[in-house]
Amino acid sequence: MSVWQSLDHLFEFAYKTVHAKLIRDRQKWFEPVEGIANMALWWIAEGHQPTVEEALARMRRLTESGPTPEAFVFSLPFDAGGRPF
């Protein structure tokens, strides 16, 4: 889990650096959590430190409801005001 200031910066890091190889090989690094999305994006207030429990809840929300301002993916993002990009 990590915190970024923009979706663009996160996307660049995740998919255009050596990190992309780690994502492709994620089976070596991560145990799957059955029945929930393997990642979720959401906006946080400045200074807030999200918890693992919060992340799991967001991943469950994404699985159950699809992309919403509370939990979304790169392909269907929302801005910090909750509006679709």
C-alpha positions in Angstrom: 0.0 0.0 0.0 1.3 3.5 -0.8 0.0 7.1 -0.8 0.5 9.3 -3.9 -0.3 12.9 -4.7 -1.7 12.2 -8.1 -3.1 9.3 -10.2 -0.7 10.3 -13.0 2.4 9.9 -10.8 1.1 6.6 -9.4 0.4 5.3 -12.9 3.8 6.3 -14.2 5.5 4.5 -11.3 3.3 1.4 -11.4 3.4 0.8 -15.1 6.4 2.6 -16.5 9.2 1.7 -14.1 10.8 -1.5 -12.9 7.7 -1.8 -10.6 5.8 -3.0 -13.7 7.8 -6.2 -13.7 6.9 -6.8 -10.0 3.2 -6.4 -10.9 3.6 -8.9 -13.7 5.2 -11.3 -11.2 2.9 -10.5 -8.3 2.1 -14.2 -7.8 5.6 -14.5 -6.4 5.1 -11.6 -4.0 1.5 -11.6 -2.9 -1.0 -14.1 -1.6 -4.4 -13.7 -3.3 -7.3 -12.6 -1.1 -10.2 -14.7 -2.4 -13.4 -12.9 -3.3 -12.1 -9.3 -3.4 -10.4 -7.0 -5.9 -6.6 -7.2 -5.7 -6.3 -3.4 -5.6 -8.4 -0.3 -5.1 -7.6 3.4 -5.4 -9.2 6.2 -3.4 -8.5 9.7 -2.3 -7.6 10.5 1.3 -7.4 13.7 3.3 -3.9 15.3 3.6 -2.1 13.8 6.6 -4.3 10.7 6.8 -2.5 7.4 7.0 -4.7 4.6 5.6 -4.7 1.3 7.4 -4.7 -2.3 6.0 -8.2 -2.7 7.3 -9.3 0.4 5.4 -7.7 -0.9 2.2 -9.4 -4.3 2.6 -12.7 -2.5 3.1 -12.1 -0.4 -0.1 -11.2 -3.5 -2.0 -14.4 -5.2 -0.9 -16.5 -2.1 -1.8 -14.9 -2.1 -5.3 -15.7 -5.8 -5.7 -19.3 -5.4 -4.5 -20.2 -2.1 -6.1 -17.8 -1.6 -9.0 -15.9 1.7 -9.3 -17.2 4.5 -7.2 -15.6 7.6 -5.7 -14.9 5.5 -2.6 -13.0 2.8 -4.4 -11.9 2.8 -8.1 -9.4 1.6 -10.6 -7.1 3.3 -13.2 -9.4 2.5 -16.1 -12.5 4.1 -14.3 -11.1 6.9 -12.1 -12.8 9.6 -10.0 -11.3 12.9 -9.0 -10.9 14.0 -5.4 -14.4 15.6 -5.6 -16.0 12.3 -6.6 -16.5 13.2 -10.2 -15.6 10.7 -13.0 -12.5 11.7 -15.0 
